[in-house]
Amino acid sequence: MIYEVIIRESIQIITSDKQSEAEVIRRWASLLFNLLAHKIYSAHLLSQPIYFLL
């Protein structure tokens, strides 16, 4: 699910012709930040005892 979003966004960034270099960098940075946030959140959930998930 998160990887589908990353692939879709990456294709959009690469194929869009009418972007400035700053816009491309901003979009890549946003994508990487969101991936990092997702990984941290997932790791946090996995570190919780099982009774918190019930």
C-alpha positions, 0 to 999 in steps of 0.5 A: 500500500505505501509502496504503491503510493511511492511508485505512483508519486515517483512516476508522476514526478518523473513524467511531469515536464512542467516542474521547476527543479525546486518543485521536483526536489520538494516533492521527492523530499516530501515523499521520502519524509512520508516514507520515513514517518511511515517506517517509524510509525510501523516500528513503533506499533510493532514494538508495543505489547500485543494487548495494546493491539487487541 
